[in-house]
Amino acid sequence: MRKQLLVFMCALGMGTNLAFCANSETSRNLIGQNWYCTDNYQGVHRYIFNANGTFTEAFFTSTPKNHKYWDQGGGKATGYTIVSPSQIRILDSSFNPPFFTVHSLSPRQLTFDHRDTSYICSHIPPPGDTLANAAAVASETAQGMEKGKRFFTGKWITRDRLQSAEFFPDGSCVITSHVTGSMDIDITMYKGTVRGKSSISSDGNGIDCAGEVSFGRTGPNRIDYSVQHESISLYRGSANALKPAGALTQEVAQKVLNQQIDQSTANNTLLTCHACYNFDDKADNDSAVIVSTYSPSMTQFLIEHGYVRGYGDQQVFTAKAKRSRYYNYNDGGPGLRFANFRSPRILTSRITDPKHVPIEYDLVPTEITASFFNGVQHIKSNASFSLEDGAWEVCIACRQ
């Protein structure tokens, strides 16, 4: 009789969510308090399990100025049910597998796994979780968004004049395209006009219009968006004017090489697609799909160190990678930077074939890959120069 009464009261309080009340002791210990969790990659999370059958997750991360804050990844609440004392089912198809495996739970401690990540949780907040730090983050975010608003406001246009985007001070935006063909509106513009409200990322380096097209800042007069993993650039002001490039002399080639040697490519960055990248997404989800490969051994190295994991027949960046300061939009190549190219030099005094110009440079690993490369690598290679929209562009063949 007592057990029947408990089930009746549970059902009365939770409506139709009977599975939520599968274990009343689990419910009492789990619900209603902040759980601060450290994972096996030293990431810090905050979970709040609510009595209405939903939970929220946040990640303790850093701003560009190293102020700590809780990133809620959009703040969406996710449904859950308590199947048993050892399993919490997640009612969201983006979680794979859709459950947490609970190893221990008491009023003061929780340990559980999801995928290959283990969590140890308590009710003690991490150092840096203070009101003063939260105020500093709010101020930095407001400054970043205001800076971004000033940067993006105005009209932007492609060099061929077929596509344009205009952002207004009141937050409205207009995108126009005369490009024909079938395109996915989630990642590109399409023929016609889009009007709506713009939204600026918290760091001020990204903006979207009407939630359909996202742009990233890639230069003082340039923004990019993605079409099937390729970057399309829009410009403003004098940057729209095509200027004669002139002959490719050794002096011109060296100047171009100095400017472009460290641009993000598959040779120094493990790339995700433009539509997959979101500065404000620090969650451990399947959104940031990896679309480039440096080498199988590099991929395995990053898997072993918790920056990459498998997702079906693909790889995705983990929350640890997305919280790293090396995971950025960069200059049109979003992803995890694993090396920088420094000290480039043209190795010939006369260029007879722009497609085969001997060069040398230093490959300098980041902190993430220092042990993979075992120090600075001195590279000799060939560079290929070509005229693009009236200007010289260089492609570095880093691996022969």
C-alpha positions in Angstrom: 0.0 0.0 0.0 2.8 2.4 0.9 4.6 1.7 -2.4 1.4 2.2 -4.4 0.9 5.6 -2.6 4.4 6.7 -3.5 3.8 5.8 -7.2 0.5 7.7 -7.1 2.0 10.8 -5.6 4.9 10.7 -8.1 2.5 10.4 -11.0 0.4 13.2 -9.6 3.4 15.5 -9.3 5.0 14.7 -12.6 1.9 14.3 -14.9 2.5 11.6 -17.5 6.3 11.5 -17.0 6.1 8.2 -15.0 9.6 7.0 -16.0 11.0 10.1 -14.2 9.8 8.6 -10.9 11.2 5.1 -11.5 13.4 5.5 -8.4 12.4 8.0 -5.7 15.7 8.0 -3.9 17.6 8.7 -7.1 15.1 11.6 -7.8 15.7 13.1 -4.3 19.5 13.0 -4.6 19.6 14.2 -8.2 17.1 17.0 -8.5 17.1 20.7 -7.6 20.8 21.5 -7.0 23.8 22.6 -9.1 26.1 19.7 -9.9 29.6 20.9 -10.7 31.4 18.2 -12.6 35.0 17.7 -13.7 35.4 15.4 -16.7 38.4 13.1 -17.5 39.8 15.8 -19.8 39.8 18.3 -17.0 36.8 20.2 -18.4 34.3 21.7 -15.9 30.6 21.4 -16.4 27.4 22.4 -14.5 24.3 20.2 -14.6 21.0 21.2 -13.1 18.3 18.4 -13.1 14.9 20.0 -12.6 11.7 18.5 -11.1 9.8 19.0 -14.3 11.8 16.4 -16.1 14.3 18.6 -17.9 18.0 19.4 -17.3 20.4 22.1 -18.4 24.1 21.9 -19.0 26.8 24.6 -19.0 30.5 24.7 -19.6 33.0 26.7 -17.6 35.2 28.3 -20.2 37.2 31.4 -20.8 36.7 34.6 -22.8 39.5 35.9 -25.0 40.6 38.0 -22.0 40.7 34.9 -19.9 37.6 35.7 -17.7 35.8 32.5 -16.7 32.1 32.1 -17.4 29.4 29.5 -17.8 28.6 28.9 -21.4 25.1 27.4 -21.7 25.3 26.6 -25.4 22.0 28.3 -26.2 20.4 27.6 -22.8 18.0 24.9 -24.1 16.6 22.6 -21.5 16.7 18.9 -22.4 14.2 16.3 -21.3 15.2 13.2 -19.3 13.7 10.3 -17.4 15.2 8.2 -14.7 15.1 4.6 -16.0 16.9 3.1 -13.1 19.4 4.0 -10.4 22.2 3.4 -13.0 20.6 5.0 -16.1 19.2 8.4 -17.0 17.6 8.5 -20.5 18.1 11.7 -22.4 15.1 12.8 -24.5 17.1 14.5 -27.3 18.2 12.8 -30.5 21.4 14.8 -30.7 22.8 12.9 -27.7 24.4 9.6 -28.9 24.0 7.4 -27.0 20.8 8.9 -25.4 21.6 8.1 -21.8 23.9 8.8 -18.9 25.4 5.8 -17.1 25.3 6.5 -13.3 28.0 4.8 -11.2 27.3 6.5 -7.9 24.8 9.0 -6.5 24.5 10.4 -3.0 23.2 13.7 -1.7 26.7 15.1 -2.1 28.4 13.3 -5.0 27.5 12.1 -8.5 29.7 10.1 -10.9 28.5 9.2 -14.4 29.7 8.5 -18.0 28.5 9.6 -21.4 30.3 8.2 -24.4 34.0 8.1 -23.5 33.7 11.0 -21.0 33.6 10.4 -17.3 32.3 13.0 -14.8 32.9 13.4 -11.1 30.4 15.9 -9.6 29.8 17.7 -6.3 27.9 20.8 -5.2 31.1 22.8 -4.8 31.5 25.5 -7.5 34.9 25.8 -9.2 37.4 28.6 -8.5 36.5 31.7 -10.5 32.8 31.2 -10.3 32.2 34.6 -8.7 30.0 37.6 -9.2 33.0 39.8 -9.9 34.1 37.5 -12.7 30.5 37.3 -14.1 30.4 41.1 -14.2 33.8 41.2 -16.1 32.4 38.7 -18.6 29.3 40.7 -19.1 31.3 43.9 -19.7 33.7 42.1 -22.1 30.8 40.5 -24.0 29.0 43.8 -24.4 32.2 45.5 -25.7 32.8 42.6 -28.1 29.3 42.8 -29.5 29.3 46.6 -29.8 32.7 46.3 -31.6 31.2 43.7 -33.9 28.2 45.9 -34.6 30.4 48.8 -35.6 32.4 46.5 -37.8 29.6 44.7 -39.6 27.3 47.7 -40.1 27.2 48.7 -43.7 27.0 47.1 -47.1 29.2 44.2 -48.2 29.5 42.9 -51.8 31.3 40.1 -53.7 33.8 41.1 -56.3 31.5 39.8 -59.1 28.7 42.0 -57.7 26.3 39.2 -57.7 25.8 38.9 -53.9 25.5 41.5 -51.2 24.7 41.8 -47.5 23.8 44.9 -45.6 23.6 45.3 -41.8 21.8 48.3 -40.3 22.4 50.0 -36.9 18.9 49.0 -35.8 19.8 45.3 -36.0 18.0 44.6 -39.3 19.7 43.1 -42.3 19.1 42.4 -46.0 20.9 39.8 -48.2 20.5 39.8 -51.9 21.8 37.3 -54.4 21.6 36.9 -58.2 23.3 33.6 -58.2 21.4 30.8 -60.0 21.3 27.2 -59.1 20.1 25.1 -56.2 21.8 25.9 -52.9 21.2 25.0 -49.3 19.9 28.1 -47.5 21.3 26.8 -44.2 24.9 27.4 -45.4 24.6 29.9 -48.3 22.8 32.6 -50.0 20.4 31.8 -52.8 18.7 33.7 -55.6 16.5 36.3 -54.2 16.4 38.5 -51.1 16.4 37.7 -47.4 15.3 40.2 -44.8 15.3 39.9 -41.0 17.2 40.6 -37.8 20.9 40.1 -37.4 22.6 38.4 -34.4 26.2 39.0 -33.4 28.4 36.5 -31.7 29.6 37.3 -28.2 33.2 37.8 -29.4 32.0 40.2 -32.1 33.6 38.3 -34.9 30.5 36.6 -36.4 27.0 37.7 -37.5 24.0 36.0 -39.0 21.0 37.4 -40.9 17.5 36.0 -40.2 19.1 32.9 -38.8 19.8 31.7 -42.3 23.2 33.0 -43.4 26.2 33.3 -41.1 29.3 35.4 -41.8 32.7 35.6 -40.1 35.1 38.4 -40.0 38.2 37.5 -42.0 39.9 40.9 -42.6 39.6 44.6 -42.0 37.3 44.9 -45.1 36.2 41.3 -45.7 33.7 38.8 -44.4 33.1 35.2 -45.5 30.4 32.6 -45.6 30.4 29.0 -46.6 29.2 27.1 -49.7 29.7 23.4 -49.5 32.9 23.8 -47.4 34.2 26.6 -49.7 34.6 30.2 -48.5 32.9 33.0 -50.3 34.1 36.6 -49.6 32.3 39.9 -49.5 34.1 43.2 -49.3 33.3 46.8 -48.6 34.9 50.2 -49.5 38.0 50.3 -51.6 38.6 46.6 -51.2 36.0 46.0 -53.9 38.2 47.7 -56.6 40.3 45.3 -58.6 43.9 46.4 -59.0 46.4 45.1 -61.5 48.7 42.6 -59.9 51.7 43.2 -62.1 54.4 40.6 -62.9 55.4 38.0 -60.3 59.0 39.1 -59.4 61.0 37.7 -56.5 60.1 40.8 -54.5 56.4 40.5 -55.2 56.4 36.8 -54.5 58.2 37.3 -51.2 55.7 39.9 -50.1 52.7 37.7 -51.0 54.4 34.8 -49.2 54.9 36.8 -46.1 51.3 37.9 -46.0 49.7 34.5 -46.8 52.1 31.8 -45.5 50.2 31.4 -42.2 46.7 31.4 -43.6 44.5 28.5 -42.3 44.7 25.5 -44.6 44.5 21.7 -44.1 48.3 21.9 -43.7 48.2 23.8 -40.4 44.6 23.5 -39.2 42.2 20.6 -38.7 39.2 22.2 -40.4 35.4 22.1 -39.8 32.9 23.5 -42.2 31.9 27.1 -42.0 28.3 26.2 -41.2 29.5 23.8 -38.5 31.5 26.5 -36.7 29.9 28.5 -33.9 32.1 30.5 -31.5 29.5 30.3 -28.7 29.2 26.5 -29.0 31.4 24.8 -26.4 29.2 21.7 -26.0 30.2 18.1 -26.4 27.9 17.5 -29.4 28.2 16.3 -33.0 28.0 19.8 -34.6 31.6 20.5 -35.5 32.3 17.8 -38.1 35.9 17.6 -39.2 36.3 18.0 -43.0 40.0 17.8 -43.5 42.9 15.4 -42.7 46.5 16.2 -42.0 47.6 12.6 -41.4 46.1 9.5 -39.8 48.7 9.7 -37.0 47.7 13.3 -36.3 44.1 12.3 -36.0 44.9 9.4 -33.7 47.1 11.7 -31.6 44.2 14.2 -31.2 41.8 11.4 -30.4 44.1 10.0 -27.7 44.4 13.5 -26.2 40.6 14.1 -26.1 40.3 16.8 -28.9 38.6 14.5 -31.5 36.2 11.6 -31.3 34.4 9.4 -33.8 30.8 9.9 -34.8 29.6 7.2 -37.2 32.0 7.2 -40.1 33.1 10.8 -39.3 35.2 12.6 -36.7 34.0 15.6 -34.7 35.6 18.1 -32.3 35.0 17.5 -28.6 34.1 20.1 -26.1 37.8 20.1 -25.0 38.8 21.2 -28.5 36.1 23.9 -28.7 37.2 25.3 -25.4 40.8 25.5 -26.6 42.2 28.9 -27.6 43.5 27.2 -30.8 39.9 26.5 -31.9 38.9 29.7 -33.9 37.4 30.9 -37.1 40.9 32.1 -38.0 41.1 33.7 -41.5 38.3 31.9 -43.2 39.4 28.5 -42.1 37.5 27.5 -39.0 38.9 24.7 -36.9 41.7 23.6 -34.5 45.0 25.2 -35.3 47.9 22.7 -34.8 50.8 24.6 -36.3 51.9 28.0 -37.5 54.2 28.8 -40.4 57.0 31.3 -39.8 60.1 32.8 -41.5 59.2 32.1 -45.1 61.8 32.7 -47.8 61.8 32.4 -51.6 64.8 30.3 -52.7 65.3 31.7 -56.2 66.2 35.1 -57.4 64.2 34.7 -60.7 60.8 33.2 -61.1 60.3 31.5 -64.4 57.3 29.2 -63.5 54.8 30.7 -60.9 53.4 27.2 -60.4 56.7 25.9 -59.0 58.5 28.4 -56.8 61.0 26.8 -54.3 60.5 28.1 -50.8 61.4 27.3 -47.2 59.8 28.1 -43.9 59.5 26.9 -40.3 56.5 24.8 -39.1 56.0 25.8 -35.4 53.7 23.4 -33.5 51.1 24.8 -31.0 51.1 23.7 -27.4 48.6 21.0 -28.3 50.9 19.3 -30.9 54.3 20.1 -29.5 54.9 16.4 -28.5 53.6 15.2 -31.9 56.0 17.2 -34.0 58.9 17.1 -31.4 59.8 20.7 -32.0 60.1 23.2 -34.9 60.2 21.6 -38.3 62.3 23.2 -41.1 60.4 22.7 -44.4 61.6 23.0 -47.9 58.8 22.9 -50.5 57.3 24.4 -53.6 54.7 27.2 -53.7 52.2 27.8 -56.5 51.2 31.4 -57.3 48.1 32.2 -59.3 46.1 35.3 -60.2 42.7 35.3 -58.4 40.4 38.3 -58.9 43.3 40.4 -60.1 45.6 39.6 -57.1 48.3 37.1 -56.5 47.4 34.1 -54.3 49.8 31.5 -53.1 49.2 27.8 -52.3 51.8 26.0 -50.1 52.5 22.4 -50.9 53.7 21.5 -47.4 54.0 17.8 -47.9 55.6 16.3 -50.9 
